[in-house]
Amino acid sequence: MAEPISYRKIIHIDMDAFYASVEQLDNPELNGKPLAVGGNETRGVVSAASYEARKFGVRSAMSGVQAKRNCPDLIFVPPRFERYKEISKKIRTIFHEYTDLVEPLSLDEAYLDVTQNKKGNPSASLIAKEIRNRIFEEVGITASAGISVNKFVAKVASDYNKPNGQKTVNPEEVESFLENLEIKKFYGIGKVTKDRMYHLGIFTGKDLKSKPKEFLEEHFSKSGLHFYNIVRGIHNSEVKPNRITKSVAAEHTFNENLTSEIFMIEKLERIASELENRLKKYTISGKTVTLKIKYSDFTTQTRSKTLPYFISDKGLLLETAKELLFQERMKESVRLLGISLNNLNTEIKKAVVVQLRFDF
C-alpha cells in the first residue's frame, strides 16, 4: 500500500488596508470614510488607501492629485511608520505563539508554516481563523488569509476573499484553482508581464498551462520555467524566518520638485547618512550602489555602479551617488531620490525592514 503524500501547511496572512486601518483604529472619526495615507491633493504619492477610497479607484503609488480627482471627498493623513511598526510587532507576537516558522514580507504580511505547530492543531484553516480572530480582538483591525500547500498558492488565495476573509486551497484543488484564475491575479505577474501574456493569448491559468515549457522559456527567459511550475502548483520555496537581506535602501520624496543638481546633492547627503545608519545598525556592507531618480512625470530611472570592494561609509556612498547623478543630464525636474546598496556581504543573515521616508 502506497504511503500517503505529505503536504506542507502554509498560511499567508495579509492585513486589510493596514496603514489606513491603523489610522481608523486610532481615530474612529475616520471609520467608514475614504482615506489615503500619504500624499495630499496637490502633490505626493498615496502609500495606502482605505477600502472606502478604493471603491473610487484610489490605490497605493497613485499621485495625490489623481486620487483627489477620483474621490473628491478623500481625506489625506500623513503616515506614522513608528506606529505601524508597533502594531506589526504585536501581530507577529501572535504569529509566534503558533509557529517559529514565520517569514515577514513587510509590516503587514507574512508566511507561516504550521505543518508542525505549537498548538498541535492539524487544521491550518482553523489556525488561520483563530489568528485572524485574535488580531481583531487584541489589536482591533482585520486580516485576510490564504491557506494551501505552498507559499505561492497561499499568497494568491489570501487575496481571494478580501477583506476580512480567508480561502483554503486543498492539495487536490490546487491545479483547478490555478487553471480558473485570471493571469493578472497570479502573484508576481505585473502589468508588463501581464500585457505580454495577453499578447500571446494567455488570459487564465489554463491558457498558461497549455503552453509548453520551451515556449515559455523562449518568451520569458528564466521566468518561463517558473511560470511553467507555478501553474502546476509546483513551488518548493520554504518559509524562511531569517531571510538574507539582498538590498538596503533609503529614499526621500520632496515637497517641491528639484531642478538643480546642487539641491539634489544636499538631499543625497541626508539620504546617504540615513543609509549609513541602517547599514551600520545591521553590520551590512555592499559593492553595488544604485541611484534611484523619480521625475515629475512619475517615470523612474536607476543608475548603478559596482565597486571592487565592500562599502558602508556615508562618504563613499555619497561620492558614488554623485558620480551617478552626473552620469547623464536630467530629463525632467526630480520629485524623489534614493540610494540603495546591494551585492551585499554574504555572511549577513539578518532581515532588514526598509522603511520609505516621505516629506509632507
Disulfide bonds with the S-S distance in Angstrom:
none
